[in-house]
């Protein structure tokens, strides 16, 4: 049976851990609002870009100039996967669930030539321990998500696809679904699948539609990656806040159980001492 001193030390240790998890929860909650606003603000822009791209592509196809390297569909022999995780842990299943999704995809395509662009330390560390070709590592992007970083990654990916070094590009990311749970998804971003126009607009073009389409397609890829970074940043903070809230609650339960156990041990010790005193007094009589 552990002594009272050992139990008190354990209670003190759990209480210190509880203070840390509570502080991490408050920090994540404070940062979440801004990250959530940025992620949600990017969605209308992305939706509008989809509509414009659909209308411009339709106009370009009518004029016979809808061909572009980013639209080229080839047999998938060389596949590139972009995996977006966090740089830190302590966020529940945020990283592990996404890595499982990406690993499942890689297992299904193991017969092909695979390469990876990893964003975040968790993805870097995970695939570094496995025999995969990592063509690029991008770390510490989530301290301040910038469009320039997404643009740099997108330009590398676009160049590799346009040169024929890869035949398709897939993106794996945690979308911000709610504060309670992120939504890990995997989507193909290259070759671009032009969205269908639900309500075609009759634009007046100052330049040929095929030239405008050529300018829109790279921007579309850059926006997909930038939005993925924003969504992942918000989902990470939400997952960490939820995980730290659960850890704080579990620490409270553990402190209550340890305190109850400590009181029982102390009561048993006092009872034993009383019995020894009474027994000693009886022996003297």
Secondary structure, 3 states (H helix, E strand, C coil): CCCHHHHHHHHHHHHHHHHHHHHHHHHHHHHHHHHHHHHHHHHHHHHHHHHHHHHHHHHHHHCCCCCCHHHCCCCCCEEEEEEECCCCCCCCCHHHHHHHHHHHHHHHCCCCEEEEEEECHHHHHHHHCCCCCEEEEECCCCCCCCHHHHHHHHHHHHHHHHCCCCCEEEEEEEECCCCCCCEEEEEEEECCCCCCCCCCCCCCCCCCHHHHHHHHHHHHHHHHHHHHHHHHHHHHHHHHHHHHHHHHHHHHHHHHHHHHHHHHHHHHHHHHHHHHHHHHHHHHC
